[in-house]
Each structure stands twice: as structure tokens, then as C-alpha cells.
Amino acid sequence: MIQDIPVLEVVNEELNDQKAPLIIFYHGWRSSKELVLTQARKLAQKNIRVILPDAINHGQRHMDISSIPSLTFWNSIQGNIAEFSLIRNYYEDRDLIKDKKIGVGGYSMGGMTTGALLTNHPEITAAAIIMGTPNLSAYAKRVRDYANQRQIYVPEDMEYITSWINKYDLSQHPESINHRPLLFWHGTDDQRIPYSQSKDFFDLVHQKDYGDQVSFITGYKAGHLVETRLMDKIANFFEYYLE
């Protein structure tokens, strides 16, 4: 536990009390820290210390989902954002972060968390957004429109209730990438989060000066699922930029 945050720390035993690059890796919606352990082990094999937190409403912090579409979802992302500095400070205070190298990554909701953190945390060295959109506002609108079409109750002022999203929307603040290594992966047949939201963003920013280290891997005919080969690519990416 880091205060009230349940976490798993995955690190090679010989580095347990030694400095190492740090990665905070976030799980997806209705998932948990245990379900990203395979990814964490692959990262730890690269001599990286990996922290897997349970998001609010997930894992050990499980709570019932609100009947209002996406309210619990955004609350979970907001919680991840609020608790990032607490986790970072915990390892900084113990002098366990090697050369101030801090990576952030995540799947789906965790990928969206990652993009949000990039907008306000320049101390992040490298990041990976895996099947998560960098365009939070467009995704929020998509969910609202979907609910309205099916006559599911959504508060009339839902856009204002979640207005904090605009401050953390990477698509609205792309310059905050600021030359940092950023890896995207998204499947073309993703039915949950549109491939186009990630790809359109990449096509825009990789032509900009600040986006010179942004890369994109397309999962052709891939859905909303991470396979072992992709986990290896993510581990290699972080090894290269955090070593």
C-alpha cells in the first residue's frame, strides 16, 4: 500500500533496494493490477522497477459502477491522475529512481491516463499509450452520443461535470509531448476505442518538431486485446529510452 493505493511492485530481486528506472503502468477498465503482471515481468527483466496501481473502483478498490454512462470511468482516470505524484514521490523520497528516469504506460483506460499525465508532468521521460485514445474529449462525446441515441439517461450538463478533461486532453495540448519518446499501439478493428482517434493524432503530431520521437504501431485487423509479442515490443521500447 502507498497510503490508500494498492500497488504491486515488480523488480528483479537484486535491485530491490537499489536505484532503477521507474515505470508506473496502468490497467484498463474493469481490469486490475494483477491482470498486467505479464507486462510488468517483461519490463522488470529489463532492470526496470514497475509499479502497478489499482485504479479507484477497480481491483482491491472495487465498487459498483454508476448507471450514468462513463461517470465511473472518468472518475477512475481522474483518480489515477491525482495519485500519480503520490506514487512518484514515494520512490523519489526513498532515492530509488535511477537518473530521474520515469516511464508511464497503460492499456485502454490506462493508455488514456498516460496521455493525460503527459500534459501536466514534464518529469515523465517516456510513455506508451496502448489501445487508448489521446483525444479524451472526442471519446467522451462519443459515449454521450451513444447513450443519447439509445435513450439512456445522461445528465444534461455531463460535459461540464467532466470539464476537467479538457485540461488533460493530449489532443488539445500536443505540444506538451515536448520531444519525449511516445509509443502508440492500436488495432484497426478495435470496437471499443476507435483506431482513428489515435492514428489521426499521430499523423498530426509526428510532423511537428515537438513530436519527433512519437512512433505508432498499427495492429492490422487486431481488436481490443494485447498479445505477448506486443508486450515484448513495449518492454524493448522502455528499455531503450530508460536505460
Buried (B, 14 or more C-beta within 10 A) or exposed (E): EBEEBBBBBBBBEEBEEEBBBBBBBBBBBBBBBEBBBEBBEBBBEBBBBBBBBBBBBBBEBEEEBEEBBBBBBBBBBBBBBEBBBEBBEBBBEEEBBBEEBBBBBBBBBBBBBBBBBBBBBEEBBBBBBBBBBBBBBBBBEBBBEEBEEEEEEBEEEBBEBBEBBEEBBBBBBBEBBEEBBBBBBBBEEBEBBBBBBBBBBBEEBBEEEBBEBBBBBBBEEBEBEBEEEBBEBBBBBBBEBBE
